Amino acid sequence: MGAVIAFFVAKSQLEDPIARIIVGLLVAVVLAIGAFYALYSVRCPECKLRWVWWALKTQPHSRWSHWLYEFTECPQCKHSRG
């Protein structure tokens, strides 16, 4: 959804500064909702550890997304990611 809004803004010629502000705020809200959804919904099916939250808290800032992509088992309960 955020990408669609950003594409609309890039292709349109919004001259009105108020319209640009409103569209920019809408994009920010959509991105924030997506981020919070990922933080709270991506969980281990066994122990319910929030994997994105855990990765952000424990991994270096440059590696947390790589860790999410590469890990094979839950760091807390060792449940295999399947």
Protein Blocks (a to p, Z undefined) as FASTA:
>chain_A
ZZmmmmmmmmpccfblklmmmmmmmmmmmmmmmmmmmmmmmccfklopafklmmmmmmcf
klmmmmmmmpmbdfklopacZZ
